[in-house]
Amino acid sequence: MPPFARLLIANRGEIAIRVIRACRELGISPISVHSDADVDALHVQMADSSERIGPPSPRDSYLSIEAIIDAARRSGADAIHPGYGFLSESPDFARAVEAAGLVFIGPPPETLESLGNKLAARRGAQAAGVPIVPGTTVALGDDSHELAGIGYPLMLKASAGGGGRGMRRVDSPGALADALVAARREALAAFGDGTVYAERLLAPVRHIEVQLLGDRHGRLAVLGERDCSIQRRHQKLVEESPSPAVNPGTRAALFESARRVAASVDFHNAATVEFLLDADNNHYFLEMNTRLQVEHGVTELVTGLDLVAWQIRIAAGEPLADAVLNLAGRGHAIEVRLYAEDPYDDFRPSAGRITAWRMPAGPGVRVDAGVSADTDLRTEYDPLLAKLMVYADDRPSAMDRLRRALDETLIGGVQTDAGFLRWLVDDASFVGGSYDTGLIGERWGTDHALDSELGALAATVALAARTMAETGRVRAPGSNRAGSAWGEVARREALRR
């Protein structure tokens, strides 16, 4: 018997499709939701049925607890999977799901509440004996004297959220007042809570996270680490597992700290404990995300597990299998995120209609996409188009496979970060595994405006995409493949530097 008969997915795009696929394999009927902007979206087409939840604005649709609970009642769902983002870490949503007599695919509301507050999570980790980044463990006031023991530069962070919002770098006491005002304003707008705290800015560092699965019977599986250090605006672009920076001793220390953090709360389902790793291999707790991560597929490739299916099984009360508890990773996996954004203009989001869409395939290649050709991209939603993942026996082989996959990728009609990603896989520090969170700022920078020659090469991509869209042919007459053009752009960029 399947764990549930009908499951409603309170999300959109590629993660909704990912959950739909897991439901199909478990024999569960997947139900999607949609705003008016998503009535023809791919996740709606793939579900058994879909429920309207409101106008395009996320606040009135995907963030509306009442609308989603009503949709679940109308559809006859037994459980709700929140995906990631939107309401996935909302304790109020989890309580509303339980109050409606439904099963929430995630941790208890009390756990979401305690870990959703970053200050409370820092205090909990510290009490569990886990090192935290030096900084405050209470809400920050207006007096700079309370930061004297931390030192500059430092980072202001929102207590109620993440994703780079409500974060400000402060290099001196004189810059604190303006940064506090800006951080509080952004945090209040994004999360409804203007509370901020401060951490010492550690550099250079790697961003390492540990994947956990916990069942309702007290058993916990530690499923390896992911390196998430390639970031822009404090948001991840590339993830890989295992991390090329983590040795066996450091890995054991990270896993033990992750276990301690998980043991400090009433945890079950999927979670990720995030750390900073400095140049001396010292690790510091950042936060614990009590939901599925965008980059969960990297762990799935090196473990062979279906994390979404296990989320659903755990929510239904099934214990983790011994094979999961004792699992050891194998091989190497890398994920790159294909965004509708302009890497030559500080990665600003772009909108428009996708006129051509060709994703790579072949051995060891996986694509989780939420769009297709003729999709209209809306500014109301995240610009993530797809996650391109590769798997191979070792890191050099995975890098070769990723280059090949990016060369096969063709997206027409909108600006994407494909050119940047193709540059990255030939960058010496990334190839050598010696990168840190400063790579984009230091090696890509903000001055990569295309000169006329590079612009002409990049135009080859657009020409090939338009030709493909109009004729259905993969190769434009007399032109190189779009991926090869992007590769040439990357090489010219590297030489120009």
Protein Blocks (a to p, Z undefined) as FASTA:
>chain_A
ZZbfbdcddbehjllmmmmmmmmmnopacdddddfklmmgmklmmmmbdcdebdfblklm
mmmmklmmmmmmmnopabdcebjgjjlmgmklmmmmmmnopacedddfklmmmmmpmklm
mmmmmmnopacdeddfbdcdfbfklmmmnopadddddfkbgehiaiacdfbfklmmmmmm
mmmmmmmmmnopabdcddddddddddddddddddfeopacdebjadfkbcgehiafbdcd
ddfkbcfklmmmmmmmmmmmmmmpccehjddddddddfkopacdfbdcdbddfklmmmmm
mnopafklmmmmmmnopacdfklmmpccehjddddddddddfkngoiacedddfbdcdde
dehiacddfbdehiacdfkbcfbfbdcddddfblklmmmmmmmmmmmpccehiacfklmm
mmmmmgfklmnopacfklmmmmnommlcccfklmmmmmmmmmmmmmmmmnopabdghiac
fklmmmmmmmmmmmmZZ
